[in-house]
Amino acid sequence: EVQLVESGGALVQAGGSLRLSCAYSGFAFDEYAIGWFRQAPGKEREGVCEISSNDDTTYYSDSVKGRFTISSDNAKNTVYLEMNSLKPEDTAVYYCAAHYISLIESATMPLEYRYDYWGQGTQVTVSS
């Protein structure tokens, strides 16, 4: 059974940092891409970033580029999202998700319809 469990969400002041974790099980990372999404109150869920197991490439949305970093620790079956210079508009429930990729795929803009498995989400609140 595939499972993804997010943790690390918290209340933080603007300008601060936070690291989210996504512990996965039930699949081998070298066959999947893992992405982070977020959903703010009253808004649609949006893709934040993705990492590909094929070549460790990453992709970031413009709204987080230069501030967020996605990385993986295969030994711990965990993907991380390091978030720096946080802004109030980063406030949202953050989800990690996974989808199968072919051997030649690199990371790309995370699109919901591609993702097969989702975590339950973790709340990030940035106060001004």
DOPA-132973 format. One record per atom (N, C-alpha, C): y, z, x; residue number from 1; chain; atom name. Coordinates in nm, 2 decimals, decimal comma. Layout:
<sites>
yy  zz  xx  num  cadena  atomo
Y  Z  X  NUM  A  CA
...
</sites>
This chain:
<sites>
yy  zz  xx  num  cadena  atomo
-0,12  0,00  0,08  1  A  N
0,00  0,00  0,00  1  A  CA
0,12  0,00  0,09  1  A  C
0,21  -0,09  0,06  2  A  N
0,34  -0,10  0,13  2  A  CA
0,44  0,00  0,08  2  A  C
0,50  0,07  0,18  3  A  N
0,60  0,17  0,14  3  A  CA
0,71  0,17  0,24  3  A  C
0,83  0,18  0,19  4  A  N
0,95  0,20  0,27  4  A  CA
1,03  0,32  0,22  4  A  C
1,07  0,41  0,31  5  A  N
1,13  0,53  0,27  5  A  CA
1,26  0,54  0,35  5  A  C
1,37  0,54  0,29  6  A  N
1,50  0,56  0,36  6  A  CA
1,54  0,71  0,37  6  A  C
1,61  0,74  0,47  7  A  N
1,66  0,88  0,49  7  A  CA
1,79  0,87  0,57  7  A  C
1,87  0,98  0,57  8  A  N
1,98  0,99  0,65  8  A  CA
2,11  0,97  0,58  8  A  C
2,11  0,94  0,45  9  A  N
2,24  0,93  0,38  9  A  CA
2,31  1,07  0,37  9  A  C
2,44  1,07  0,37  10  A  N
2,52  1,19  0,36  10  A  CA
2,66  1,16  0,33  10  A  C
2,74  1,27  0,32  11  A  N
2,88  1,26  0,30  11  A  CA
2,95  1,27  0,43  11  A  C
3,03  1,17  0,46  12  A  N
3,10  1,17  0,59  12  A  CA
3,24  1,12  0,57  12  A  C
3,33  1,17  0,66  13  A  N
3,47  1,13  0,66  13  A  CA
3,49  0,99  0,71  13  A  C
3,60  0,93  0,66  14  A  N
3,63  0,79  0,71  14  A  CA
3,65  0,80  0,86  14  A  C
3,60  0,69  0,92  15  A  N
3,61  0,69  1,07  15  A  CA
3,48  0,75  1,14  15  A  C
3,40  0,81  1,06  16  A  N
3,28  0,88  1,11  16  A  CA
3,17  0,78  1,13  16  A  C
3,05  0,84  1,17  17  A  N
2,93  0,76  1,19  17  A  CA
2,81  0,83  1,12  17  A  C
2,71  0,74  1,10  18  A  N
2,59  0,79  1,03  18  A  CA
2,48  0,70  1,07  18  A  C
2,36  0,75  1,08  19  A  N
2,24  0,67  1,11  19  A  CA
2,14  0,68  1,00  19  A  C
2,11  0,57  0,94  20  A  N
2,00  0,57  0,84  20  A  CA
1,87  0,53  0,90  20  A  C
1,76  0,58  0,84  21  A  N
1,63  0,54  0,89  21  A  CA
1,55  0,48  0,77  21  A  C
1,47  0,39  0,81  22  A  N
1,38  0,33  0,71  22  A  CA
1,24  0,33  0,77  22  A  C
1,15  0,43  0,72  23  A  N
1,02  0,44  0,77  23  A  CA
0,93  0,35  0,68  23  A  C
0,85  0,26  0,75  24  A  N
0,77  0,17  0,67  24  A  CA
0,62  0,19  0,70  24  A  C
0,54  0,15  0,61  25  A  N
0,40  0,16  0,63  25  A  CA
0,33  0,06  0,54  25  A  C
0,21  0,03  0,57  26  A  N
0,13  -0,07  0,49  26  A  CA
0,14  -0,21  0,53  26  A  C
0,22  -0,24  0,64  27  A  N
0,23  -0,38  0,69  27  A  CA
0,26  -0,37  0,84  27  A  C
0,23  -0,48  0,90  28  A  N
0,27  -0,49  1,04  28  A  CA
0,40  -0,56  1,06  28  A  C
0,49  -0,49  1,13  29  A  N
0,63  -0,54  1,15  29  A  CA
0,64  -0,68  1,20  29  A  C
0,54  -0,72  1,28  30  A  N
0,55  -0,85  1,34  30  A  CA
0,52  -0,97  1,24  30  A  C
0,51  -0,93  1,12  31  A  N
0,49  -1,04  1,01  31  A  CA
0,61  -1,03  0,91  31  A  C
0,70  -0,94  0,93  32  A  N
0,81  -0,92  0,83  32  A  CA
0,94  -0,92  0,89  32  A  C
1,04  -0,94  0,81  33  A  N
1,18  -0,91  0,84  33  A  CA
1,22  -0,79  0,75  33  A  C
1,30  -0,71  0,80  34  A  N
1,35  -0,59  0,73  34  A  CA
1,50  -0,60  0,72  34  A  C
1,55  -0,58  0,60  35  A  N
1,69  -0,58  0,58  35  A  CA
1,75  -0,45  0,51  35  A  C
1,88  -0,44  0,52  36  A  N
1,95  -0,33  0,45  36  A  CA
2,04  -0,39  0,35  36  A  C
2,04  -0,33  0,23  37  A  N
2,12  -0,37  0,12  37  A  CA
2,20  -0,25  0,08  37  A  C
2,31  -0,27  0,00  38  A  N
2,38  -0,15  -0,06  38  A  CA
2,43  -0,19  -0,19  38  A  C
2,45  -0,09  -0,27  39  A  N
2,50  -0,10  -0,41  39  A  CA
2,60  0,01  -0,44  39  A  C
2,72  -0,04  -0,45  40  A  N
2,83  0,06  -0,49  40  A  CA
2,84  0,07  -0,64  40  A  C
2,89  0,18  -0,69  41  A  N
2,90  0,20  -0,83  41  A  CA
2,98  0,09  -0,90  41  A  C
2,92  0,03  -1,00  42  A  N
2,98  -0,07  -1,08  42  A  CA
2,98  -0,21  -1,01  42  A  C
2,91  -0,22  -0,90  43  A  N
2,90  -0,35  -0,83  43  A  CA
2,76  -0,40  -0,81  43  A  C
2,74  -0,52  -0,79  44  A  N
2,61  -0,58  -0,76  44  A  CA
2,56  -0,54  -0,62  44  A  C
2,43  -0,54  -0,61  45  A  N
2,37  -0,51  -0,48  45  A  CA
2,40  -0,62  -0,38  45  A  C
2,44  -0,58  -0,26  46  A  N
2,47  -0,69  -0,16  46  A  CA
2,39  -0,67  -0,03  46  A  C
2,36  -0,78  0,03  47  A  N
2,29  -0,77  0,16  47  A  CA
2,39  -0,73  0,27  47  A  C
2,34  -0,64  0,36  48  A  N
2,42  -0,59  0,47  48  A  CA
2,38  -0,65  0,60  48  A  C
2,25  -0,65  0,63  49  A  N
2,20  -0,70  0,76  49  A  CA
2,05  -0,72  0,75  49  A  C
2,00  -0,79  0,85  50  A  N
1,86  -0,81  0,86  50  A  CA
1,81  -0,82  1,00  50  A  C
1,69  -0,78  1,03  51  A  N
1,63  -0,80  1,16  51  A  CA
1,50  -0,87  1,15  51  A  C
1,47  -0,96  1,24  52  A  N
1,35  -1,04  1,23  52  A  CA
1,26  -0,99  1,34  52  A  C
1,13  -0,97  1,31  53  A  N
1,03  -0,92  1,40  53  A  CA
0,99  -1,03  1,50  53  A  C
1,02  -1,16  1,47  54  A  N
0,98  -1,27  1,56  54  A  CA
1,05  -1,27  1,69  54  A  C
1,18  -1,25  1,68  55  A  N
1,26  -1,26  1,80  55  A  CA
1,36  -1,15  1,82  55  A  C
1,35  -1,05  1,73  56  A  N
1,45  -0,94  1,73  56  A  CA
1,59  -0,99  1,70  56  A  C
1,61  -1,10  1,64  57  A  N
1,74  -1,14  1,61  57  A  CA
1,79  -1,06  1,49  57  A  C
1,92  -1,06  1,48  58  A  N
1,98  -0,98  1,37  58  A  CA
2,09  -1,06  1,31  58  A  C
2,12  -1,02  1,18  59  A  N
2,23  -1,09  1,11  59  A  CA
2,31  -0,98  1,03  59  A  C
2,44  -1,00  1,03  60  A  N
2,52  -0,90  0,97  60  A  CA
2,62  -0,97  0,87  60  A  C
2,64  -0,91  0,76  61  A  N
2,75  -0,96  0,67  61  A  CA
2,88  -0,94  0,74  61  A  C
2,98  -1,01  0,70  62  A  N
3,11  -1,00  0,76  62  A  CA
3,17  -0,87  0,73  62  A  C
3,14  -0,80  0,63  63  A  N
3,20  -0,67  0,59  63  A  CA
3,16  -0,56  0,69  63  A  C
3,05  -0,58  0,76  64  A  N
3,00  -0,47  0,85  64  A  CA
2,99  -0,52  0,99  64  A  C
3,01  -0,64  1,02  65  A  N
2,99  -0,70  1,16  65  A  CA
3,08  -0,62  1,25  65  A  C
3,02  -0,58  1,36  66  A  N
3,10  -0,51  1,46  66  A  CA
3,10  -0,36  1,44  66  A  C
3,06  -0,31  1,33  67  A  N
3,06  -0,17  1,30  67  A  CA
2,92  -0,12  1,28  67  A  C
2,83  -0,20  1,22  68  A  N
2,69  -0,16  1,19  68  A  CA
2,59  -0,22  1,29  68  A  C
2,49  -0,15  1,32  69  A  N
2,38  -0,21  1,41  69  A  CA
2,25  -0,18  1,35  69  A  C
2,16  -0,28  1,34  70  A  N
2,03  -0,26  1,29  70  A  CA
1,94  -0,28  1,41  70  A  C
1,84  -0,19  1,41  71  A  N
1,74  -0,19  1,53  71  A  CA
1,60  -0,14  1,48  71  A  C
1,50  -0,17  1,56  72  A  N
1,37  -0,13  1,52  72  A  CA
1,30  -0,05  1,63  72  A  C
1,22  0,04  1,59  73  A  N
1,13  0,11  1,68  73  A  CA
0,99  0,09  1,63  73  A  C
0,92  0,00  1,69  74  A  N
0,79  -0,04  1,63  74  A  CA
0,69  0,07  1,65  74  A  C
0,70  0,15  1,76  75  A  N
0,61  0,26  1,78  75  A  CA
0,62  0,37  1,68  75  A  C
0,74  0,38  1,62  76  A  N
0,76  0,48  1,51  76  A  CA
0,76  0,42  1,37  76  A  C
0,73  0,29  1,36  77  A  N
0,73  0,22  1,23  77  A  CA
0,86  0,25  1,16  77  A  C
0,97  0,24  1,23  78  A  N
1,10  0,27  1,17  78  A  CA
1,21  0,17  1,21  78  A  C
1,29  0,14  1,11  79  A  N
1,41  0,06  1,13  79  A  CA
1,53  0,14  1,11  79  A  C
1,63  0,13  1,19  80  A  N
1,75  0,21  1,18  80  A  CA
1,87  0,13  1,15  80  A  C
1,97  0,19  1,08  81  A  N
2,10  0,13  1,06  81  A  CA
2,20  0,23  1,11  81  A  C
2,26  0,19  1,23  82  A  N
2,37  0,27  1,29  82  A  CA
2,50  0,23  1,23  82  A  C
2,57  0,32  1,17  83  A  N
2,70  0,28  1,10  83  A  CA
2,81  0,36  1,17  83  A  C
2,91  0,28  1,22  84  A  N
3,02  0,34  1,28  84  A  CA
3,15  0,30  1,21  84  A  C
3,26  0,37  1,24  85  A  N
3,39  0,34  1,19  85  A  CA
3,38  0,32  1,03  85  A  C
3,31  0,42  0,97  86  A  N
3,29  0,41  0,83  86  A  CA
3,42  0,41  0,75  86  A  C
3,42  0,34  0,64  87  A  N
3,53  0,32  0,55  87  A  CA
3,49  0,37  0,41  87  A  C
3,58  0,41  0,33  88  A  N
3,55  0,45  0,19  88  A  CA
3,48  0,34  0,11  88  A  C
3,51  0,22  0,15  89  A  N
3,44  0,11  0,08  89  A  CA
3,30  0,09  0,12  89  A  C
3,25  0,16  0,22  90  A  N
3,11  0,16  0,26  90  A  CA
3,03  0,25  0,17  90  A  C
3,09  0,33  0,08  91  A  N
3,02  0,42  -0,01  91  A  CA
2,93  0,34  -0,10  91  A  C
2,80  0,38  -0,10  92  A  N
2,70  0,30  -0,18  92  A  CA
2,57  0,37  -0,16  92  A  C
2,48  0,33  -0,25  93  A  N
2,34  0,36  -0,22  93  A  CA
2,28  0,25  -0,13  93  A  C
2,22  0,29  -0,02  94  A  N
2,17  0,20  0,08  94  A  CA
2,02  0,19  0,06  94  A  C
1,97  0,06  0,06  95  A  N
1,83  0,03  0,04  95  A  CA
1,78  -0,05  0,16  95  A  C
1,66  -0,01  0,21  96  A  N
1,59  -0,10  0,30  96  A  CA
1,48  -0,18  0,22  96  A  C
1,45  -0,30  0,27  97  A  N
1,36  -0,38  0,21  97  A  CA
1,29  -0,47  0,31  97  A  C
1,17  -0,53  0,27  98  A  N
1,10  -0,61  0,37  98  A  CA
1,05  -0,74  0,30  98  A  C
1,04  -0,84  0,37  99  A  N
0,98  -0,97  0,32  99  A  CA
0,90  -1,04  0,44  99  A  C
0,80  -1,10  0,40  100  A  N
0,71  -1,18  0,49  100  A  CA
0,79  -1,29  0,55  100  A  C
0,78  -1,32  0,68  101  A  N
0,84  -1,43  0,74  101  A  CA
0,74  -1,52  0,82  101  A  C
0,77  -1,64  0,84  102  A  N
0,68  -1,73  0,92  102  A  CA
0,71  -1,70  1,06  102  A  C
0,63  -1,75  1,15  103  A  N
0,64  -1,72  1,29  103  A  CA
0,76  -1,78  1,36  103  A  C
0,83  -1,87  1,29  104  A  N
0,94  -1,94  1,35  104  A  CA
1,08  -1,89  1,30  104  A  C
1,07  -1,80  1,21  105  A  N
1,20  -1,76  1,14  105  A  CA
1,27  -1,66  1,22  105  A  C
1,40  -1,68  1,23  106  A  N
1,49  -1,58  1,28  106  A  CA
1,56  -1,50  1,17  106  A  C
1,64  -1,40  1,20  107  A  N
1,71  -1,33  1,10  107  A  CA
1,82  -1,41  1,04  107  A  C
1,84  -1,39  0,91  108  A  N
1,94  -1,47  0,84  108  A  CA
2,00  -1,37  0,73  108  A  C
2,10  -1,43  0,66  109  A  N
2,17  -1,35  0,56  109  A  CA
2,06  -1,29  0,46  109  A  C
2,06  -1,16  0,44  110  A  N
1,96  -1,10  0,35  110  A  CA
1,99  -1,14  0,21  110  A  C
1,89  -1,20  0,14  111  A  N
1,90  -1,24  0,00  111  A  CA
1,80  -1,17  -0,08  111  A  C
1,84  -1,11  -0,19  112  A  N
1,74  -1,03  -0,26  112  A  CA
1,62  -1,10  -0,30  112  A  C
1,63  -1,22  -0,35  113  A  N
1,51  -1,29  -0,40  113  A  CA
1,40  -1,31  -0,30  113  A  C
1,43  -1,30  -0,17  114  A  N
1,33  -1,32  -0,06  114  A  CA
1,25  -1,19  -0,04  114  A  C
1,30  -1,08  -0,09  115  A  N
1,24  -0,95  -0,05  115  A  CA
1,13  -0,91  -0,15  115  A  C
1,02  -0,86  -0,09  116  A  N
0,90  -0,83  -0,17  116  A  CA
0,89  -0,68  -0,19  116  A  C
0,94  -0,60  -0,10  117  A  N
0,92  -0,45  -0,10  117  A  CA
1,05  -0,38  -0,08  117  A  C
1,07  -0,28  -0,15  118  A  N
1,20  -0,20  -0,15  118  A  CA
1,17  -0,05  -0,14  118  A  C
1,27  0,01  -0,07  119  A  N
1,27  0,16  -0,07  119  A  CA
1,34  0,21  -0,19  119  A  C
1,35  0,34  -0,20  120  A  N
1,41  0,41  -0,32  120  A  CA
1,56  0,42  -0,30  120  A  C
1,62  0,41  -0,18  121  A  N
1,76  0,42  -0,16  121  A  CA
1,80  0,56  -0,11  121  A  C
1,91  0,56  -0,04  122  A  N
1,97  0,68  0,01  122  A  CA
2,12  0,67  -0,01  122  A  C
2,19  0,78  -0,05  123  A  N
2,33  0,77  -0,08  123  A  CA
2,42  0,80  0,04  123  A  C
2,51  0,71  0,06  124  A  N
2,61  0,73  0,16  124  A  CA
2,75  0,74  0,09  124  A  C
2,82  0,84  0,12  125  A  N
2,95  0,86  0,06  125  A  CA
3,05  0,88  0,18  125  A  C
3,16  0,80  0,18  126  A  N
3,26  0,81  0,28  126  A  CA
3,39  0,85  0,21  126  A  C
3,44  0,97  0,25  127  A  N
3,56  1,02  0,20  127  A  CA
3,68  0,98  0,28  127  A  C
3,79  0,96  0,21  128  A  N
3,92  0,92  0,28  128  A  CA
4,00  1,04  0,32  128  A  C
</sites>
